[in-house]
Amino acid sequence: MTSPFPPERGAGRIRAVTPKSAGRFGRTLLFAVVSTIVMITSVQASGTAQAEYQPCTNHRVTTNWGRVEVDTRPAGTDSIGNIAWAMFINDIAHIPGRYDYQILVNGQSLLTDTLHKDNNLHMTIPRLQKGRYVYESGDEIQVIASHAAGKVLYVTPINRCTVPYSPG
């Protein structure tokens, strides 16, 4: 039986790539490449360009496959408290599965993780973590996420926004 995947060439030998290993490797490689490109762009754009982004209050980026929504959620006396972030995919059959994501604050990685979800990817990013603020008013927040569903790979659009200034 022949494989539907072309052979890989490396170190002078030919090895067939199995669909299982190709999918895992391909997703990981694509997430790494997209993350690197966005991180480089974020670092170059951080600093003077931060004020040009919309506030993370009712922020929405719409694509042909769905949308990303960002908002703030108060926590105790902190009017910002948390950043609520969600990725909504229109095709409900494609929603369940593994989501790889990275949270960036001012272009620097705060967290890289994987979640297995049976619904859309959604989370809150607490401002107070381990006794310190991980972002302040005016900081830039962005989440890069990818999700493979069969032959379709969903990658979030650029969704940078700035933490609004809290009253007081």
C-alpha positions as CSV (number, residue, x, y, z in Angstrom):
1,M,0.0,0.0,0.0
2,T,1.4,3.4,-0.9
3,S,1.1,6.4,1.5
4,P,-0.8,9.5,0.3
5,F,2.0,11.6,1.8
6,P,5.2,12.2,-0.1
7,P,8.4,10.8,1.4
8,E,10.6,13.0,3.6
9,R,14.2,13.4,2.6
10,G,16.8,13.8,5.3
11,A,20.2,12.5,6.4
12,G,20.6,10.6,3.1
13,R,17.6,8.3,3.7
14,I,14.0,8.3,2.6
15,R,11.3,7.8,5.2
16,A,7.5,7.8,4.6
17,V,5.6,10.2,6.8
18,T,2.5,8.6,8.4
19,P,-0.7,10.6,8.5
20,K,-0.6,10.5,12.3
21,S,2.9,11.8,12.7
22,A,2.5,14.3,9.8
23,G,-0.6,15.8,11.4
24,R,1.0,16.2,14.8
25,F,4.3,17.5,13.4
26,G,2.6,19.8,10.9
27,R,0.3,21.4,13.6
28,T,3.3,21.9,15.9
29,L,5.5,23.3,13.2
30,L,2.7,25.7,11.9
31,F,1.9,26.9,15.4
32,A,5.6,27.6,16.0
33,V,6.0,29.4,12.7
34,V,2.9,31.5,13.2
35,S,3.8,32.3,16.8
36,T,7.3,33.4,15.8
37,I,6.1,35.6,13.0
38,V,3.5,37.3,15.2
39,M,5.9,37.6,18.1
40,I,8.5,39.3,15.9
41,T,5.8,41.6,14.5
42,S,4.5,42.3,18.1
43,V,8.0,43.1,19.4
44,Q,8.7,45.4,16.5
45,A,5.3,47.1,17.0
46,S,5.4,47.3,20.8
47,G,6.4,50.6,22.4
48,T,5.3,53.6,20.3
49,A,2.5,51.7,18.4
50,Q,0.7,50.5,21.6
51,A,-1.6,53.5,21.8
52,E,-2.8,52.8,18.2
53,Y,-4.7,49.6,19.1
54,Q,-8.3,49.6,20.2
55,P,-9.0,49.1,24.0
56,C,-9.7,45.6,25.1
57,T,-13.3,46.6,25.9
58,N,-15.8,44.9,23.6
59,H,-13.0,44.3,21.1
60,R,-14.1,42.0,18.2
61,V,-12.2,40.8,15.1
62,T,-14.3,39.0,12.6
63,T,-13.1,36.5,9.9
64,N,-14.7,34.4,7.3
65,W,-14.6,31.4,9.7
66,G,-15.7,33.1,12.9
67,R,-14.5,35.7,15.3
68,V,-12.3,36.6,18.3
69,E,-13.8,38.7,21.1
70,V,-11.9,40.4,23.9
71,D,-13.3,42.3,26.9
72,T,-12.5,43.2,30.5
73,R,-14.0,41.7,33.6
74,P,-13.8,43.4,37.0
75,A,-12.4,41.4,40.0
76,G,-13.1,42.8,43.4
77,T,-12.1,46.4,43.5
78,D,-10.1,46.2,40.3
79,S,-12.2,47.6,37.4
80,I,-10.0,45.7,34.9
81,G,-9.3,42.5,36.9
82,N,-9.3,40.0,34.0
83,I,-9.1,40.0,30.2
84,A,-11.8,37.7,28.8
85,W,-10.8,36.2,25.5
86,A,-12.7,33.9,23.2
87,M,-12.3,32.3,19.7
88,F,-15.7,31.4,18.1
89,I,-15.7,29.0,15.1
90,N,-18.8,29.1,12.9
91,D,-18.8,25.4,11.9
92,I,-19.9,23.7,15.1
93,A,-18.6,20.3,13.8
94,H,-15.1,21.8,13.8
95,I,-15.2,23.2,17.4
96,P,-14.1,20.2,19.5
97,G,-10.5,19.2,19.8
98,R,-7.1,20.6,20.7
99,Y,-6.3,24.3,20.8
100,D,-2.7,25.5,21.0
101,Y,-2.3,29.1,22.2
102,Q,0.1,31.7,23.4
103,I,-0.7,34.8,25.5
104,L,1.5,37.9,24.8
105,V,1.8,41.0,26.9
106,N,3.6,43.8,25.1
107,G,5.0,41.3,22.7
108,Q,6.5,39.1,25.5
109,S,5.1,35.6,26.1
110,L,3.1,35.3,29.3
111,L,1.9,31.7,28.7
112,T,2.0,29.0,26.0
113,D,-0.3,26.1,26.5
114,T,-2.7,23.5,25.0
115,L,-6.3,22.9,25.9
116,H,-8.7,20.2,24.7
117,K,-12.2,21.7,24.4
118,D,-15.6,20.4,23.5
119,N,-16.7,23.9,22.9
120,N,-15.1,27.1,21.6
121,L,-11.8,28.3,23.1
122,H,-12.5,30.9,25.8
123,M,-10.5,32.0,28.9
124,T,-9.8,34.8,31.3
125,I,-6.4,36.2,31.8
126,P,-6.2,37.4,35.4
127,R,-4.3,40.7,35.9
128,L,-3.1,39.6,39.4
129,Q,-1.1,36.4,39.3
130,K,1.1,35.1,42.1
131,G,0.8,38.4,44.0
132,R,1.8,40.7,41.1
133,Y,0.2,42.4,38.2
134,V,1.2,40.7,34.9
135,Y,-0.3,43.6,32.8
136,E,-1.1,47.3,33.5
137,S,-3.3,49.9,32.0
138,G,-2.0,50.7,28.5
139,D,-0.3,47.4,28.0
140,E,-0.9,45.5,24.8
141,I,-2.6,42.0,25.0
142,Q,-2.7,39.5,22.2
143,V,-3.5,35.8,22.0
144,I,-2.3,33.6,19.2
145,A,-4.3,30.4,18.9
146,S,-4.5,27.5,16.4
147,H,-6.9,24.6,16.1
148,A,-6.9,21.8,13.6
149,A,-10.2,20.2,12.5
150,G,-9.7,17.6,9.9
151,K,-8.0,19.2,6.9
152,V,-8.8,22.7,8.2
153,L,-6.4,24.7,10.4
154,Y,-7.9,27.7,12.2
155,V,-5.4,30.4,13.2
156,T,-6.6,33.5,15.0
157,P,-6.4,36.8,13.2
158,I,-4.2,39.6,14.8
159,N,-6.2,40.6,17.9
160,R,-4.0,43.1,19.7
161,C,-5.7,45.5,22.0
162,T,-4.7,47.7,24.9
163,V,-5.7,47.3,28.5
164,P,-8.0,50.3,29.3
165,Y,-7.0,52.8,31.9
166,S,-8.8,52.1,35.2
167,P,-10.5,55.0,37.0
168,G,-8.9,56.3,40.1
